Amino acid sequence: MGKKIYVGNLSYAIDDQSLSDIFAAFGTVESAKVVTDRESGRSKGFGFVEMSTEAEASSAIEKLNGTEQSGRAINVSEAKPMAPREGGGGRGGFGGGGPRKSFGGGYNDRKPRY
């Protein structure tokens, strides 16, 4: 398994194949993927490339970082492992998924007046 490379500031016109073509000059490209929005399918402007050897990946990072591709100066670096997500998913952002609780002041929390 080779080294995974992060490529940022990509033009929205670049697809998986053209990303692969950019890196092919530096060795064997195992995979190239431009990250896209789930709903629209549009590029998010970054992607990942996996080269077959560490030497090829290091060469590509060194030579491509800051170069202009399709009108934009790309950022090329070693990909960092994805951080684990907090909260376990589900609703809300504070502990996720449990029943919603009221903290007072809501319409249904008032006592009826007689």
C-alpha positions in Angstrom: 0.0 0.0 0.0 1.3 3.4 -0.9 1.0 6.8 0.6 -2.3 8.8 0.6 -2.0 12.5 -0.5 -4.4 15.3 0.2 -5.0 17.8 -2.7 -6.8 21.0 -1.9 -7.9 24.2 -3.7 -8.9 22.2 -6.8 -10.8 23.8 -9.6 -14.4 22.6 -9.8 -13.7 21.5 -13.3 -11.2 18.8 -12.2 -12.7 15.2 -11.9 -11.2 11.9 -10.8 -9.6 11.2 -14.1 -7.9 14.6 -14.6 -6.7 14.4 -10.9 -5.1 11.0 -11.7 -3.5 12.4 -14.9 -1.9 15.2 -12.9 -0.2 12.7 -10.6 0.6 10.1 -13.2 3.8 12.0 -14.2 5.3 11.1 -10.8 4.5 7.3 -10.7 1.7 4.8 -10.5 -1.5 6.2 -9.2 -3.4 3.6 -7.2 -6.5 5.8 -6.8 -7.6 9.3 -7.3 -10.9 10.7 -5.9 -12.3 14.2 -6.0 -14.7 14.7 -3.0 -18.2 15.7 -4.1 -21.3 16.9 -2.4 -23.8 14.1 -1.8 -26.9 16.0 -2.9 -25.6 18.2 -5.8 -22.8 15.9 -7.0 -20.6 19.1 -7.4 -16.9 19.0 -6.4 -16.1 20.3 -2.9 -12.7 21.5 -4.2 -10.5 18.9 -2.7 -9.5 15.2 -3.2 -7.2 12.4 -2.4 -4.6 10.5 -4.4 -2.9 7.3 -3.5 0.5 6.6 -5.0 2.0 3.1 -5.2 5.2 3.9 -3.3 6.3 6.4 -0.6 9.0 7.8 -2.9 6.6 8.5 -5.7 4.2 10.2 -3.2 7.0 12.3 -1.7 8.2 13.4 -5.2 4.6 14.4 -6.2 4.0 16.3 -3.0 7.3 18.2 -3.4 6.9 19.0 -7.1 3.1 19.7 -7.2 2.5 21.7 -4.1 1.7 25.3 -5.0 1.6 24.7 -8.8 -1.2 26.0 -10.9 -3.7 23.5 -12.2 -6.8 24.7 -14.1 -6.3 28.2 -13.0 -5.8 27.5 -9.2 -2.7 27.0 -7.1 -3.2 23.6 -5.5 -2.2 22.5 -2.0 -0.6 19.1 -1.9 0.4 17.4 1.3 0.4 14.0 3.1 -3.1 13.0 4.0 -3.8 12.9 7.8 -6.0 10.1 9.3 -9.6 11.1 9.6 -10.5 12.1 13.2 -13.2 10.1 14.9 -16.6 12.0 15.0 -17.9 13.3 18.3 -21.3 12.5 19.7 -22.1 9.3 17.9 -24.3 10.9 15.2 -28.0 11.2 15.6 -29.9 14.4 16.4 -28.4 17.4 17.9 -24.8 18.0 18.8 -24.6 17.5 22.5 -24.6 13.8 23.3 -26.7 12.8 20.3 -29.9 10.8 19.9 -31.7 10.9 23.2 -35.2 12.4 23.9 -35.3 16.1 23.7 -35.7 17.9 27.0 -37.1 21.2 27.8 -35.2 23.6 30.0 -38.1 25.7 31.1 -39.7 28.8 29.6 -41.6 26.9 26.9 -45.3 27.3 26.2 -46.1 23.8 27.5 -44.2 24.4 30.7 -46.5 27.1 32.0 -49.1 26.4 34.7 -52.7 27.2 33.8 -54.1 30.3 35.4 -57.6 30.0 37.0 
